Amino acid sequence: MSFTYEDVGATRDGHCPEGFRPLHVRTRIGEGEKVFHRASEALLTWEVHRALGVGVQATADRAAPGVDVTLTLAGMIKAPCRVVWAAEEHRRAGWAYGTLPGHPECGEEAFVVDRTGDGTVWLTVTAFSRPAKWYAKAGGPAARGLQQAYARRCGTVLRKLCAPHSPD
């Protein structure tokens, strides 16, 4: 299957192609190396998405370029994607997936955990998208609001997953 958009990998440098809606949500997760490693692992192994209550069917246990993943939302909506890039660096870890035919949206979404110089750990969700299915088009502003809420919820869930690893 081919991607449903042309600018594959554009989230790596924050580019939003013309005709797409941008999304950028940044959430503070905690502080320190232990929190960073826990957050990175939870993100790279789909744990964050599963903890959100999203069904995850992936061709690998870890996000890596070429891995196909189908998310199931509300037990009904299937969203097929493919990982387009992944990073595991000293202070940054994450990945992005792009939409495949059958996804309600068209575009790309990236999930990146980074640890700043002062030790603060952040999750940044960036995306560009436009509706692909009739129901996504009909949802209009409400569908965009759901996408924003989903990105914020990712941060909330990841912060809870990392809470036991936060310094006292």
DSSP file (Angstrom, degrees, kcal/mol; ACC not computed):
  #  RESIDUE AA STRUCTURE BP1 BP2  ACC     N-H-->O    O-->H-N    N-H-->O    O-->H-N    TCO  KAPPA ALPHA  PHI   PSI    X-CA   Y-CA   Z-CA
    1    1 A M              0   0    0      0, 0.0     2,-0.2     0, 0.0    99,-0.0   0.000 360.0 360.0 360.0 143.5    0.0    0.0    0.0
    2    2 A S        -     0   0    0      1,-0.1     0, 0.0     2,-0.0     0, 0.0  -0.653 360.0 -95.7 -98.5 157.0    1.1    3.5   -0.8
    3    3 A F        -     0   0    0     -2,-0.2    97,-0.2    97,-0.2    -1,-0.1  -0.287  26.6-129.9 -64.2 156.2    0.9    6.6    1.5
    4    4 A T  S    S+     0   0    0     95,-2.0     2,-0.3   103,-0.2    96,-0.1   0.203  86.8  45.6 -95.6  15.2   -2.1    8.8    0.9
    5    5 A Y  S    S-     0   0    0     94,-0.3     3,-0.2   102,-0.1    -2,-0.1  -0.947  74.0-129.9-151.2 165.4    0.0   12.0    0.7
    6    6 A E  S    S+     0   0    0     -2,-0.3     2,-2.3     1,-0.2    -1,-0.1   0.867  87.7  71.9 -92.4 -39.5    3.2   13.2   -1.0
    7    7 A D    >   -     0   0    0      2,-0.1     3,-1.9     3,-0.0     4,-0.2  -0.306  66.7-179.8 -82.5  58.8    5.4   14.8    1.6
    8    8 A V  T 3   +     0   0    0     -2,-2.3   100,-0.0     1,-0.3    90,-0.0  -0.399  68.8  17.6 -63.6 126.3    6.3   11.6    3.4
    9    9 A G  T >  S+     0   0    0     -2,-0.2     3,-1.7    76,-0.1     4,-0.4   0.427  81.4 129.4  94.1   0.7    8.6   12.4    6.4
   10   10 A A  G X > +     0   0    0     -3,-1.9     5,-2.0     1,-0.3     3,-0.8   0.735  62.1  67.8 -63.6 -23.1    7.8   16.1    6.5
   11   11 A T  G > 5S+     0   0    0      1,-0.2     3,-0.8     3,-0.2    -1,-0.3   0.737  82.3  76.4 -69.1 -19.6    7.1   16.0   10.3
   12   12 A R  G < 5S+     0   0    0     -3,-1.7    -1,-0.2     1,-0.3    -2,-0.2   0.881 110.5  25.7 -58.3 -37.5   10.8   15.3   10.9
   13   13 A D  G < 5S-     0   0    0     -3,-0.8    -1,-0.3    -4,-0.4    -2,-0.2   0.214 116.9-106.1-112.3  15.5   11.6   18.9   10.3
   14   14 A G  T < 5 +     0   0    0     -3,-0.8     2,-0.3     1,-0.2    -3,-0.2   0.636  63.6 157.2  77.1  14.6    8.2   20.3   11.3
   15   15 A H      < -     0   0    0     -5,-2.0    -1,-0.2    -6,-0.1    -2,-0.1  -0.551  28.0-160.2 -77.2 134.7    7.1   21.1    7.7
   16   16 A C        -     0   0    0     -2,-0.3     3,-0.1     6,-0.0     4,-0.1  -0.955  19.7-134.2-113.6 111.4    3.3   21.4    7.0
   17   17 A P    >   -     0   0    0      0, 0.0     3,-1.5     0, 0.0     2,-0.0  -0.212  33.8 -86.8 -62.8 153.5    2.6   20.9    3.3
   18   18 A E  T 3  S+     0   0    0      1,-0.2     3,-0.1     3,-0.0     0, 0.0  -0.327 114.2  29.7 -59.5 138.7    0.2   23.3    1.6
   19   19 A G  T 3  S+     0   0    0      1,-0.3     2,-0.3    -3,-0.1    -1,-0.2   0.425 100.5 102.1  90.6  -0.3   -3.5   22.3    1.9
   20   20 A F  S <  S-     0   0    0     -3,-1.5    -1,-0.3    -4,-0.1   110,-0.2  -0.821  71.3-120.9-113.9 154.7   -3.0   20.5    5.3
   21   21 A R  E     -A  129   0A   0    108,-3.4   108,-1.8    -2,-0.3     2,-0.2  -0.813  29.2-136.0 -91.1 130.8   -3.9   21.6    8.8
   22   22 A P  E     -A  128   0A   0      0, 0.0     2,-0.3     0, 0.0   106,-0.2  -0.524  17.0-167.2 -84.0 156.0   -0.9   21.8   11.2
   23   23 A L  E     +A  127   0A   0    104,-2.1   104,-2.0    -2,-0.2     2,-0.3  -0.994  10.4 171.5-139.3 136.5   -1.0   20.5   14.8
   24   24 A H  E     +A  126   0A   0     -2,-0.3     2,-0.4   102,-0.2   102,-0.2  -0.871   4.2 166.2-148.9 112.6    1.5   21.1   17.5
   25   25 A V  E     -A  125   0A   0    100,-2.5   100,-3.0    -2,-0.3     2,-0.4  -0.993  10.9-171.0-130.6 124.9    1.0   20.1   21.1
   26   26 A R  E     -A  124   0A   0     -2,-0.4     2,-0.4    98,-0.2    98,-0.2  -0.968   4.6-175.0-120.3 129.7    3.8   20.0   23.7
   27   27 A T  E     -A  123   0A   0     96,-2.9    96,-2.7    -2,-0.4     2,-0.4  -0.982  25.9-126.3-127.8 131.6    3.3   18.5   27.2
   28   28 A R  E     -A  122   0A   0     -2,-0.4    94,-0.2    94,-0.2     3,-0.1  -0.638  26.2-179.9 -74.2 127.4    5.8   18.5   30.1
   29   29 A I  E     -     0   0A   0     92,-3.2     2,-0.3    -2,-0.4    93,-0.2   0.809  47.5 -84.1 -98.5 -39.1    6.2   14.9   31.2
   30   30 A G  E     -A  121   0A   0     91,-1.3    91,-3.2   136,-0.0     2,-0.3  -0.970  48.5 -69.0 164.8-152.3    8.7   15.2   34.1
   31   31 A E  E     +A  120   0A   0     -2,-0.3     4,-0.4    89,-0.3    89,-0.2  -0.980  68.7  32.0-138.7 148.9   12.4   15.5   34.8
   32   32 A G  S  > S-     0   0    0     87,-2.4     4,-2.1    -2,-0.3     5,-0.1  -0.016  81.4 -73.8  99.6 165.0   15.5   13.4   34.7
   33   33 A E  H  > S+     0   0    0      1,-0.2     4,-2.7     2,-0.2     5,-0.2   0.864 123.7  54.7 -65.7 -39.7   17.1   10.6   32.8
   34   34 A K  H  > S+     0   0    0      1,-0.2     4,-2.4     2,-0.2    -1,-0.2   0.912 109.7  47.4 -63.0 -41.5   14.9    7.9   34.3
   35   35 A V  H  > S+     0   0    0     -4,-0.4     4,-2.9   130,-0.3     5,-0.2   0.919 111.6  51.5 -64.7 -42.9   11.8    9.7   33.2
   36   36 A F  H  X S+     0   0    0     -4,-2.1     4,-2.6     1,-0.2    -2,-0.2   0.934 112.3  45.1 -59.5 -46.9   13.2   10.2   29.7
   37   37 A H  H  X S+     0   0    0     -4,-2.7     4,-2.2     2,-0.2    -1,-0.2   0.901 114.9  47.7 -66.4 -40.1   14.1    6.5   29.3
   38   38 A R  H  X S+     0   0    0     -4,-2.4     4,-2.5    -5,-0.2    -2,-0.2   0.927 114.0  47.2 -64.9 -44.5   10.7    5.4   30.6
   39   39 A A  H  X S+     0   0    0     -4,-2.9     4,-2.1    -5,-0.2    -2,-0.2   0.910 111.7  50.9 -63.8 -42.6    8.9    7.8   28.3
   40   40 A S  H  X S+     0   0    0     -4,-2.6     4,-2.8    -5,-0.2    -1,-0.2   0.931 112.0  46.5 -60.6 -46.5   11.0    6.8   25.3
   41   41 A E  H  X S+     0   0    0     -4,-2.2     4,-1.6     1,-0.2     6,-0.4   0.917 111.8  50.5 -64.0 -43.9   10.3    3.1   25.9
   42   42 A A  H  <>S+     0   0    0     -4,-2.5     6,-1.8     1,-0.2     5,-0.7   0.867 115.1  44.6 -62.5 -35.9    6.6    3.7   26.4
   43   43 A L  H ><5S+     0   0    0     -4,-2.1     3,-1.1    -5,-0.2    -2,-0.2   0.929 113.5  47.5 -73.6 -46.3    6.4    5.7   23.2
   44   44 A L  H 3<5S+     0   0    0     -4,-2.8    19,-2.8     1,-0.2    -2,-0.2   0.702 112.0  50.2 -71.6 -20.2    8.5    3.4   21.0
   45   45 A T  T 3<5S-     0   0    0     -4,-1.6    -1,-0.2    17,-0.2    -2,-0.2   0.229 112.2-111.5-104.4  13.6    6.7    0.2   22.1
   46   46 A W  T <>5S+     0   0    0     -3,-1.1     4,-2.4    -4,-0.1     5,-0.2   0.465  81.0 127.4  73.3   2.6    3.1    1.5   21.5
   47   47 A E  H  >< +     0   0    0     -5,-0.7     4,-2.8    -6,-0.4     5,-0.2   0.883  68.4  54.5 -60.0 -39.5    2.4    1.5   25.2
   48   48 A V  H  > S+     0   0    0     -6,-1.8     4,-1.2     1,-0.2    -1,-0.2   0.943 110.1  46.1 -59.4 -47.9    1.2    5.1   25.2
   49   49 A H  H  4>S+     0   0    0     -7,-0.3     5,-2.0     1,-0.2     4,-0.4   0.904 113.4  48.4 -64.1 -41.5   -1.4    4.4   22.5
   50   50 A R  H ><5S+     0   0    0     -4,-2.4     3,-1.7     1,-0.2    -1,-0.2   0.911 108.5  54.1 -65.1 -40.1   -2.6    1.2   24.2
   51   51 A A  H 3<5S+     0   0    0     -4,-2.8    -1,-0.2     1,-0.3    -2,-0.2   0.751 101.4  60.8 -65.4 -23.3   -2.9    3.1   27.5
   52   52 A L  T 3<5S-     0   0    0     -4,-1.2    -1,-0.3    -3,-0.3    -2,-0.2   0.623 122.5-108.9 -74.0 -13.4   -5.0    5.6   25.7
   53   53 A G  T < 5S+     0   0    0     -3,-1.7     2,-0.4    -4,-0.4    21,-0.2   0.598  73.4 141.1  91.9  13.7   -7.5    2.8   25.0
   54   54 A V      < -     0   0    0     -5,-2.0    -1,-0.3    19,-0.1     2,-0.3  -0.740  55.4-120.8 -89.5 134.0   -6.6    2.7   21.3
   55   55 A G  E     -B   72   0A   0     17,-2.4    17,-2.0    -2,-0.4     2,-0.5  -0.575  30.7-162.8 -71.0 135.0   -6.4   -0.7   19.7
   56   56 A V  E     +B   71   0A   0     -2,-0.3     2,-0.5    15,-0.2    15,-0.2  -0.978  17.8 175.0-127.5 120.6   -2.9   -1.3   18.2
   57   57 A Q  E     +B   70   0A   0     13,-1.9    13,-2.8    -2,-0.5     2,-0.3  -0.966  19.5 170.1-121.3 111.4   -2.1   -3.9   15.6
   58   58 A A  E     -B   69   0A   0     -2,-0.5    11,-0.2    11,-0.2    -2,-0.0  -0.892  43.4-133.9-126.5 153.3    1.5   -3.6   14.5
   59   59 A T  S    S+     0   0    0      9,-2.3     2,-0.3    -2,-0.3    10,-0.1   0.442  95.8  30.6 -83.0   0.8    3.9   -5.7   12.4
   60   60 A A  S    S-     0   0    0      8,-0.3     4,-0.1     1,-0.0    -1,-0.0  -0.982  76.9-123.7-152.4 156.8    6.6   -5.1   15.0
   61   61 A D  S    S+     0   0    0     -2,-0.3     2,-0.4     2,-0.1    -1,-0.0   0.605  97.8  47.2 -75.6 -11.8    6.8   -4.6   18.8
   62   62 A R  S    S-     0   0    0    -16,-0.1     2,-0.3   -17,-0.0   -17,-0.2  -0.977  92.5-104.6-135.0 142.8    8.7   -1.4   18.3
   63   63 A A        +     0   0    0    -19,-2.8    31,-0.1    -2,-0.4    -2,-0.1  -0.500  54.8 147.4 -67.1 128.1    8.2    1.7   16.0
   64   64 A A    >   -     0   0    0     -2,-0.3     3,-2.3    -4,-0.1    19,-0.3  -0.970  56.9 -72.9-156.6 153.0   10.7    1.6   13.1
   65   65 A P  T 3  S+     0   0    0      0, 0.0    19,-0.2     0, 0.0     3,-0.1  -0.226 119.2  21.6 -52.6 133.9   10.6    2.8    9.5
   66   66 A G  T 3  S+     0   0    0     17,-2.8     2,-0.4     1,-0.3    18,-0.1   0.276  85.6 135.2  92.2 -10.8    8.4    0.5    7.4
   67   67 A V    <   -     0   0    0     -3,-2.3    16,-2.8    16,-0.1     2,-0.4  -0.577  47.9-141.8 -73.2 127.6    6.4   -0.9   10.4
   68   68 A D  E     - C   0  82A   0     -2,-0.4    -9,-2.3    14,-0.2     2,-0.4  -0.734  22.4-179.6 -89.6 139.1    2.7   -1.0    9.5
   69   69 A V  E     -BC  58  81A   0     12,-2.2    12,-2.7    -2,-0.4     2,-0.5  -0.998  15.6-160.4-141.1 133.7    0.3   -0.2   12.3
   70   70 A T  E     -BC  57  80A   0    -13,-2.8   -13,-1.9    -2,-0.4     2,-0.4  -0.970  11.4-157.8-115.3 121.5   -3.5   -0.1   12.4
   71   71 A L  E     -BC  56  79A   0      8,-2.1     8,-2.9    -2,-0.5     2,-0.5  -0.771   3.3-152.8 -94.7 140.9   -5.1    1.9   15.1
   72   72 A T  E     -BC  55  78A   0    -17,-2.0   -17,-2.4    -2,-0.4     2,-0.4  -0.969  10.1-162.1-117.3 120.2   -8.7    1.1   16.1
   73   73 A L  E >> S- C   0  77A   0      4,-3.0     4,-2.4    -2,-0.5     3,-2.1  -0.860  71.9  -8.4-105.8 132.6  -10.6    4.0   17.6
   74   74 A A  T 34 S-     0   0    0     -2,-0.4    -1,-0.2     1,-0.3   -20,-0.1   0.737 116.2 -77.4  56.7  24.2  -13.8    3.4   19.6
   75   75 A G  T 34 S+     0   0    0     -3,-0.2    -1,-0.3     2,-0.2     3,-0.1   0.493 130.3  60.8  69.6   2.0  -13.7   -0.2   18.5
   76   76 A M  T <4 S+     0   0    0     -3,-2.1     2,-0.6     1,-0.2    -2,-0.2   0.704  78.1  75.7-128.1 -41.7  -15.0    0.8   15.1
   77   77 A I  E  <  -C   73   0A   0     -4,-2.4    -4,-3.0     2,-0.0     2,-0.4  -0.696  61.1-157.5 -88.9 119.7  -12.8    3.2   13.2
   78   78 A K  E     -C   72   0A   0     -2,-0.6    -6,-0.2    -6,-0.2    -8,-0.0  -0.808   7.2-171.2 -96.9 134.5   -9.7    1.6   11.7
   79   79 A A  E     -C   71   0A   0     -8,-2.9    -8,-2.1    -2,-0.4     2,-0.2  -0.816   7.5-160.0-129.1  90.4   -6.8    3.8   10.9
   80   80 A P  E     +C   70   0A   0      0, 0.0    20,-2.4     0, 0.0     2,-0.3  -0.526  22.0 161.9 -75.5 135.1   -4.0    2.1    8.9
   81   81 A C  E     -CD  69  99A   0    -12,-2.7   -12,-2.2    -2,-0.2     2,-0.4  -0.884  28.9-142.4-142.0 169.5   -0.6    3.8    9.0
   82   82 A R  E     -CD  68  98A   0     16,-2.0    16,-2.9    -2,-0.3     2,-0.3  -0.995  28.6-113.7-138.6 136.2    3.1    3.1    8.3
   83   83 A V  E     - D   0  97A   0    -16,-2.8   -17,-2.8    -2,-0.4    14,-0.3  -0.527  30.4-177.6 -68.4 127.0    6.0    4.4   10.4
   84   84 A V  E     +     0   0A   0     12,-2.7     2,-0.3     1,-0.4    -1,-0.2   0.718  64.2   0.3-101.4 -26.7    8.0    6.8    8.1
   85   85 A W  E     - D   0  96A   0     11,-1.1    11,-2.1   -21,-0.1    -1,-0.4  -0.984  58.0-170.8-157.1 155.7   10.8    7.6   10.5
   86   86 A A  E     - D   0  95A   0     -2,-0.3     2,-0.4     9,-0.2     9,-0.3  -0.985   4.8-162.7-145.8 153.2   12.1    6.8   14.0
   87   87 A A  E     + D   0  94A   0      7,-2.9     7,-2.4    -2,-0.3     2,-0.3  -0.999  13.4 178.7-140.9 135.8   14.8    8.2   16.2
   88   88 A E  E     + D   0  93A   0     -2,-0.4     5,-0.2     5,-0.2     2,-0.2  -0.821  31.2 152.1-134.1  94.2   16.5    6.9   19.4
   89   89 A E        -     0   0    0      3,-3.6     3,-0.1    -2,-0.3    -2,-0.0  -0.608  59.8 -91.5-118.9 176.3   19.1    9.4   20.4
   90   90 A H  S    S+     0   0    0      1,-0.2     3,-0.1    -2,-0.2    -1,-0.0   0.862 123.3   9.9 -58.4 -40.0   20.7   10.5   23.7
   91   91 A R  S    S+     0   0    0      1,-0.1    24,-2.4    23,-0.0     2,-0.3   0.223 126.9  56.0-125.6  12.1   18.2   13.2   24.4
   92   92 A R  E     + E   0 114A   0     22,-0.2    -3,-3.6    -3,-0.1     2,-0.3  -0.988  49.9 165.7-150.9 134.8   15.4   12.5   21.8
   93   93 A A  E     +DE  88 113A   0     20,-2.6    20,-3.4    -2,-0.3     2,-0.3  -0.991  25.2  97.8-147.5 142.8   13.3    9.5   20.9
   94   94 A G  E     -DE  87 112A   0     -7,-2.4    -7,-2.9    -2,-0.3     2,-0.3  -0.989  38.5-135.9 167.4-170.5   10.2    9.2   18.8
   95   95 A W  E     -DE  86 111A   0     16,-1.9    16,-3.0    -2,-0.3     2,-0.4  -0.971   8.2-137.0-164.1 168.5    8.6    8.3   15.5
   96   96 A A  E     -DE  85 110A   0    -11,-2.1   -12,-2.7    -2,-0.3   -11,-1.1  -0.995  11.1-156.6-137.4 145.7    6.1    9.4   12.9
   97   97 A Y  E     -DE  83 109A   0     12,-2.4    12,-2.3    -2,-0.4     2,-0.3  -0.940   6.9-147.9-121.7 151.6    3.5    7.5   11.0
   98   98 A G  E     -DE  82 108A   0    -16,-2.9   -16,-2.0    -2,-0.4    10,-0.2  -0.823  27.9 -99.9-113.4 153.6    1.8    8.4    7.7
   99   99 A T  E     -D   81   0A   0      8,-2.4   -95,-2.0    -2,-0.3   -94,-0.3  -0.421  31.1-161.9 -77.6 145.3   -1.7    7.5    6.6
  100  100 A L    >   -     0   0    0    -20,-2.4     3,-2.0   -97,-0.2   -97,-0.2  -0.726  44.8 -63.7-114.0 166.4   -2.4    4.6    4.3
  101  101 A P  T 3  S+     0   0    0      0, 0.0    -1,-0.1     0, 0.0     5,-0.0  -0.250 123.3  36.3 -52.7 136.5   -5.6    4.0    2.2
  102  102 A G  T 3  S+     0   0    0      1,-0.4   -24,-0.1   -23,-0.1    30,-0.0   0.151  83.5 125.9 103.4 -16.7   -8.6    3.5    4.5
  103  103 A H    <   -     0   0    0     -3,-2.0    -1,-0.4   -23,-0.2   -24,-0.2  -0.515  64.8-131.8 -72.7 141.4   -7.5    6.0    7.2
  104  104 A P  S    S+     0   0    0      0, 0.0    28,-2.9     0, 0.0    29,-2.1   0.741  90.8  42.8 -66.7 -21.2  -10.1    8.7    8.0
  105  105 A E  E    S- F   0 131A   0     26,-0.3     2,-0.4    27,-0.2    -2,-0.1  -0.735  75.7-136.3-117.3 168.1   -7.5   11.4    7.6
  106  106 A C  E     + F   0 130A   0     24,-2.5    24,-1.4    -2,-0.3     2,-0.3  -0.996  62.7  48.1-125.0 123.9   -4.7   12.0    5.1
  107  107 A G  E    S- F   0 129A   0     -2,-0.4    -8,-2.4    22,-0.2     2,-0.3  -0.996  76.7 -65.6 150.0-154.2   -1.3   13.1    6.5
  108  108 A E  E     -EF  98 128A   0     20,-2.1    20,-2.2    -2,-0.3     2,-0.4  -0.978  26.2-163.5-142.5 147.8    1.4   12.4    9.1
  109  109 A E  E     -EF  97 127A   0    -12,-2.3   -12,-2.4    -2,-0.3     2,-0.4  -0.999   7.4-161.8-137.9 133.4    1.7   12.5   12.9
  110  110 A A  E     -EF  96 126A   0     16,-3.6    16,-1.7    -2,-0.4     2,-0.5  -0.903   6.1-164.6-117.8 143.8    4.9   12.5   14.9
  111  111 A F  E     +EF  95 125A   0    -16,-3.0   -16,-1.9    -2,-0.4     2,-0.4  -0.980  18.9 174.6-126.7 114.7    5.4   11.7   18.6
  112  112 A V  E     -EF  94 124A   0     12,-2.4    12,-3.0    -2,-0.5     2,-0.5  -0.983  18.9-162.0-131.8 129.4    8.7   12.8   20.1
  113  113 A V  E     +EF  93 123A   0    -20,-3.4   -20,-2.6    -2,-0.4     2,-0.3  -0.911  20.6 175.8-103.0 132.2   10.1   12.8   23.6
  114  114 A D  E     -EF  92 122A   0      8,-2.2     8,-2.7    -2,-0.5     2,-0.6  -0.986  26.0-143.1-138.8 153.6   13.0   15.0   24.3
  115  115 A R  E     - F   0 121A   0    -24,-2.4     6,-0.2    -2,-0.3     5,-0.1  -0.961  24.1-146.4-115.4 117.4   15.1   16.0   27.4
  116  116 A T    >   -     0   0    0      4,-2.6     3,-2.2    -2,-0.6     0, 0.0  -0.159  33.6 -91.3 -77.6 174.1   16.2   19.6   27.4
  117  117 A G  T 3  S+     0   0    0      1,-0.3    -1,-0.1     2,-0.1    -2,-0.0   0.774 126.9  53.6 -58.4 -29.2   19.4   20.9   28.9
  118  118 A D  T 3  S-     0   0    0      2,-0.1    -1,-0.3   -86,-0.0    -2,-0.0   0.413 122.3-105.2 -87.9   3.5   17.8   21.5   32.3
  119  119 A G  S <  S+     0   0    0     -3,-2.2   -87,-2.4     1,-0.3     2,-0.2   0.387  70.5 146.5  93.1  -3.3   16.6   17.8   32.4
  120  120 A T  E     -A   31   0A   0    -89,-0.2    -4,-2.6    -5,-0.1     2,-0.5  -0.481  39.4-143.6 -70.8 135.6   12.9   18.5   31.7
  121  121 A V  E     -AF  30 115A   0    -91,-3.2   -92,-3.2    -6,-0.2   -91,-1.3  -0.875  21.3-176.8-104.8 130.2   11.3   15.8   29.6
  122  122 A W  E     -AF  28 114A   0     -8,-2.7    -8,-2.2    -2,-0.5     2,-0.5  -0.919  21.6-147.5-125.6 148.3    8.7   16.8   27.0
  123  123 A L  E     -AF  27 113A   0    -96,-2.7   -96,-2.9    -2,-0.3     2,-0.5  -0.980  18.5-169.5-109.7 128.2    6.4   15.0   24.6
  124  124 A T  E     -AF  26 112A   0    -12,-3.0   -12,-2.4    -2,-0.5     2,-0.6  -0.980   5.4-167.2-119.2 126.0    5.7   16.9   21.4
  125  125 A V  E     +AF  25 111A   0   -100,-3.0  -100,-2.5    -2,-0.5     2,-0.4  -0.956  13.7 174.7-110.2 119.5    3.0   15.7   19.0
  126  126 A T  E     +AF  24 110A   0    -16,-1.7   -16,-3.6    -2,-0.6     2,-0.3  -0.943   5.8 157.6-123.5 148.5    3.1   17.4   15.6
  127  127 A A  E     -AF  23 109A   0   -104,-2.0  -104,-2.1    -2,-0.4     2,-0.4  -0.989  29.9-152.1-158.1 162.0    1.0   16.6   12.6
  128  128 A F  E     +AF  22 108A   0    -20,-2.2   -20,-2.1    -2,-0.3     2,-0.3  -0.980  35.2 150.1-136.8 137.3   -0.4   17.7    9.4
  129  129 A S  E     -AF  21 107A   0   -108,-1.8  -108,-3.4    -2,-0.4   -22,-0.2  -0.978  28.6-166.3-157.2 166.1   -3.7   16.4    8.1
  130  130 A R  E     - F   0 106A   0    -24,-1.4   -24,-2.5    -2,-0.3     7,-0.1  -0.953  45.8 -84.2-152.0 153.9   -6.8   16.9    6.1
  131  131 A P  E     + F   0 105A   0      0, 0.0   -26,-0.3     0, 0.0     3,-0.1  -0.271  39.5 173.0 -62.2 143.7  -10.0   14.8    6.1
  132  132 A A        +     0   0    0    -28,-2.9     2,-0.2     1,-0.1   -27,-0.2   0.652  61.3  57.8-117.9 -35.9  -10.0   11.7    3.8
  133  133 A K  S  > S-     0   0    0    -29,-2.1     4,-2.1     1,-0.1     3,-0.5  -0.645  87.0-114.8 -98.3 156.5  -13.3   10.0    4.7
  134  134 A W  H  > S+     0   0    0      1,-0.2     4,-2.8    -2,-0.2     5,-0.2   0.877 115.6  52.6 -56.5 -41.2  -16.8   11.6    4.4
  135  135 A Y  H  > S+     0   0    0      1,-0.2     4,-1.3     2,-0.2    -1,-0.2   0.817 107.8  51.0 -71.1 -28.6  -17.3   11.4    8.2
  136  136 A A  H  > S+     0   0    0     -3,-0.5     4,-0.7     2,-0.2    -1,-0.2   0.890 112.9  46.6 -71.2 -38.7  -14.0   13.2    8.9
  137  137 A K  H >< S+     0   0    0     -4,-2.1     3,-0.9     1,-0.2    -2,-0.2   0.916 111.6  51.0 -65.6 -43.3  -15.1   15.9    6.4
  138  138 A A  H 3< S+     0   0    0     -4,-2.8    -1,-0.2     1,-0.2    -2,-0.2   0.796 101.3  63.6 -65.5 -28.2  -18.5   16.1    8.0
  139  139 A G  H >X S+     0   0    0     -4,-1.3     3,-1.7    -5,-0.2     4,-0.7   0.759  76.8 163.8 -68.7 -24.9  -16.9   16.5   11.5
  140  140 A G  H XX  +     0   0    0     -3,-0.9     4,-1.6    -4,-0.7     3,-0.5  -0.105  68.9   1.8  46.6-128.6  -15.3   19.8   10.5
  141  141 A P  H 3> S+     0   0    0      0, 0.0     4,-2.3     0, 0.0    -1,-0.3   0.805 131.9  60.0 -60.2 -30.6  -14.1   21.7   13.5
  142  142 A A  H <> S+     0   0    0     -3,-1.7     4,-2.1     2,-0.2    -2,-0.2   0.904 103.5  50.6 -65.2 -39.6  -15.2   19.0   15.9
  143  143 A A  H <X S+     0   0    0     -4,-0.7     4,-1.8    -3,-0.5    -1,-0.2   0.901 110.6  49.1 -64.1 -40.4  -12.9   16.5   14.2
  144  144 A R  H  X S+     0   0    0     -4,-1.6     4,-2.1     1,-0.2    -2,-0.2   0.892 109.4  52.9 -64.8 -38.6  -10.0   19.0   14.5
  145  145 A G  H  X S+     0   0    0     -4,-2.3     4,-2.6     1,-0.2    -2,-0.2   0.881 107.1  52.0 -62.8 -38.5  -10.9   19.4   18.2
  146  146 A L  H  X S+     0   0    0     -4,-2.1     4,-2.5     2,-0.2    -1,-0.2   0.884 107.6  52.1 -64.9 -38.4  -10.8   15.7   18.7
  147  147 A Q  H  X S+     0   0    0     -4,-1.8     4,-2.0     2,-0.2    -2,-0.2   0.914 111.1  47.1 -65.0 -41.8   -7.3   15.5   17.1
  148  148 A Q  H  X S+     0   0    0     -4,-2.1     4,-2.3     2,-0.2    -2,-0.2   0.929 112.9  49.2 -62.1 -45.7   -6.1   18.3   19.5
  149  149 A A  H  X S+     0   0    0     -4,-2.6     4,-2.6     1,-0.2    -2,-0.2   0.888 108.9  52.9 -62.6 -39.6   -7.7   16.5   22.5
  150  150 A Y  H  X S+     0   0    0     -4,-2.5     4,-2.0     2,-0.2    -1,-0.2   0.919 109.2  49.0 -61.6 -44.5   -6.0   13.2   21.4
  151  151 A A  H  X S+     0   0    0     -4,-2.0     4,-1.3     2,-0.2    -2,-0.2   0.907 112.9  47.1 -63.8 -42.1   -2.6   14.9   21.3
  152  152 A R  H  X S+     0   0    0     -4,-2.3     4,-2.0     1,-0.2    -1,-0.2   0.904 110.1  53.5 -64.6 -40.3   -3.1   16.4   24.8
  153  153 A R  H  X S+     0   0    0     -4,-2.6     4,-2.9     1,-0.2     5,-0.3   0.859 101.2  60.0 -64.4 -35.4   -4.3   13.1   26.1
  154  154 A C  H  X S+     0   0    0     -4,-2.0     4,-2.4     1,-0.2    -1,-0.2   0.930 107.5  46.1 -55.4 -45.7   -1.1   11.4   24.8
  155  155 A G  H  X S+     0   0    0     -4,-1.3     4,-2.4     2,-0.2    -2,-0.2   0.907 112.3  49.6 -64.8 -43.1    0.9   13.8   27.1
  156  156 A T  H  X S+     0   0    0     -4,-2.0     4,-1.8     2,-0.2    -2,-0.2   0.922 113.4  46.1 -61.9 -45.5   -1.4   13.2   30.1
  157  157 A V  H  X S+     0   0    0     -4,-2.9     4,-2.4     2,-0.2    -2,-0.2   0.911 112.5  49.8 -65.9 -43.0   -1.2    9.4   29.7
  158  158 A L  H  X S+     0   0    0     -4,-2.4     4,-1.7    -5,-0.3    -1,-0.2   0.901 108.1  53.8 -64.5 -39.7    2.6    9.4   29.2
  159  159 A R  H  X S+     0   0    0     -4,-2.4     4,-0.8     1,-0.2    -1,-0.2   0.912 110.1  47.8 -59.8 -42.1    3.1   11.6   32.3
  160  160 A K  H >< S+     0   0    0     -4,-1.8     3,-0.6     1,-0.2    -2,-0.2   0.902 109.5  52.8 -65.8 -41.4    1.1    9.1   34.4
  161  161 A L  H 3< S+     0   0    0     -4,-2.4    -1,-0.2     1,-0.2    -2,-0.2   0.823 115.0  42.4 -62.1 -29.9    3.1    6.2   33.0
  162  162 A C  H >< S+     0   0    0     -4,-1.7     3,-2.0    -5,-0.2     4,-0.4   0.541  85.4  98.0 -93.8  -8.4    6.3    7.9   34.0
  163  163 A A  G X< S+     0   0    0     -4,-0.8     3,-1.6    -3,-0.6    -1,-0.2   0.849  78.4  56.0 -53.1 -42.5    5.2    9.2   37.4
  164  164 A P  G 3  S+     0   0    0      0, 0.0    -1,-0.3     0, 0.0    -2,-0.1   0.717 107.6  52.0 -64.2 -16.0    6.8    6.3   39.4
  165  165 A H  G <  S+     0   0    0     -3,-2.0  -130,-0.3    -4,-0.1    -2,-0.2   0.423  84.2 110.8 -99.4  -0.3   10.2    7.3   37.7
  166  166 A S  S <  S-     0   0    0     -3,-1.6  -134,-0.1    -4,-0.4     2,-0.1  -0.490  78.2-103.6 -75.2 144.8   10.0   10.9   38.7
  167  167 A P              0   0    0      0, 0.0    -1,-0.1     0, 0.0    -2,-0.1  -0.379 360.0 360.0 -65.7 146.0   12.5   12.2   41.3
  168  168 A D              0   0    0     -3,-0.1    -2,-0.0    -2,-0.1    -3,-0.0   0.467 360.0 360.0 -75.1 360.0   11.0   12.7   44.7
